[in-house]
Amino acid sequence: MPDWLALYYDRPMEITHGEGRHVWDAEGNRYLDFFGGILTTMTAHALPEVTKAVAEQAGRILHTSTLYLDRHMVELAERVAALSGIPDARVFFTTSGTEANDAALLLATTYRRSNQVLALRNSYHGRSFSAVGITGNSAWSPTSLSPLQTLYVHGGVRSRGPYAHLDDDAFTAACVADLRDMLGQTRGGVAALIAEPVQGVGGFTSGPDGLLAAFREVLDAHGILWISDEVQTGWGRTGDHFWGWQAHDRAGPPDMLTFAKGIGNGMSVGGVVARAEVMNCLDANSISTFGGSPVTMAAAQANLNHLLEHDLQGNARRVGGLLLERLRAAVAGLDVVREVRGRGLMIGLELVRPGTDEPSPEAASLVLEAAREGGLLIGKGGSHLGSVLRIAPPLSLTVAEAEEGAGILQRALETAQTRLEGNARA
């Protein structure tokens, strides 16, 4: 395996099986899962409806490709198109969020006949050559080479940067002014703005509600497309909305949205939704060997049914709200925590060196290890080499499990602060 393939923990762990919101490692240890395989186990581990759908479809046929009709793919495309809010929508299935964003960029640059793309600072959109080219988080951008000319604008991070001291209205106005200024310096037409409604790898940061709507007014005046990257925010994870873009719905739906991760509940499912005139703009043949496979589509159908029938979006709003308040209360006296932020079951804790405003990847690593020892799995992210803890459990999380996880995390944070303070004195 390559050296750059990151592994969590000083003693990397093998996860062997899971059930509900829990997983077990190869040594038999049981953990409460607050990261879900990077926001991918959306409903629950070993969800019976999904495992049954996978087994039954695998017993019939595993693979056909998009050269042939597949009932599951067509039916899921119809459902996703209707749920997207995009009028006259078309859906193309991929195997990952990276591939979905890559397809959206191909569509946008072809439709607009331009390779100029707007992206937000601190953004992350995948690991392909084109997706890295629009990723504003330098920790996840291994090359500056790109087929695209990317222009980065403000708006992804609310509590740091030159506009952090402004109130929400003034912050939005400043970001819009920055966007207008950027467009005034371009030659030719910009193809699209791609933006995560809540930045995932960037540490669960976002601008104020309505910011992307304000951007949209400027984009429309120039004919620029808006791509909403919903790989982490989609399917109700934010609680208040089914899609992240709906927090900015004064401007209506985006021209395109991309999705992946949670819809497959661990199966490799991604895709892009676009208005028909945009989706159909390609004038060359294209297929997908593995996108929309019978097994993954059957799994996604079963998973979506469970999500909607059990109102997991509502659960994310209720339990996520309780968890957010519990965590804010738990860290009130801890200098190692700069900010607790998020919405629904998408919560970030930004850590700093105690007594400073300096981001602390060391603190995040200490908490990650201590949480594991306490029986809790969490993630890391942020713009400073991983100084933000990422909390994103399956959307079926119970109140009791939220309370249990918050308690473990509080103790882990206290342990990390004690160690950091001891190191400082030494």
Secondary structure, DSSP 8 states (H G I E B T S, - for coil): --TTS---SSS---EEEEEBTEEEETT--EEEESSHHHHT--S-BT-HHHHHHHHHHHHH-S---TTS--HHHHHHHHHHHHHH--TTEEEEEESSHHHHHHHHHHHHHHHHT--EEEEETT----SSHHHHTT---GGG------SSEEEEES-S-SSSSTTTTS-HHHHHHHHHHHHHHHHHT-SS---EEEE-SSBTTTTSB---TTHHHHHHHHHHHHT-EEEEE-TTTTTTTTSS-SSGGGGGGGG-S-SEEEE-GGGGTTS--EEEEEEHHHHTT--S----SSTT-HHHHHHHHHHHHHHHHTTHHHHHHHHHHHHHHHHHHHTTT-TTEEEEEEETTEEEEEEB-TTS--B-HHHHHHHHHHHHHTTEE-EEE-SSSS-EEEE---TT--HHHHHHHHHHHHHHHHHHHHHHHHHHH-
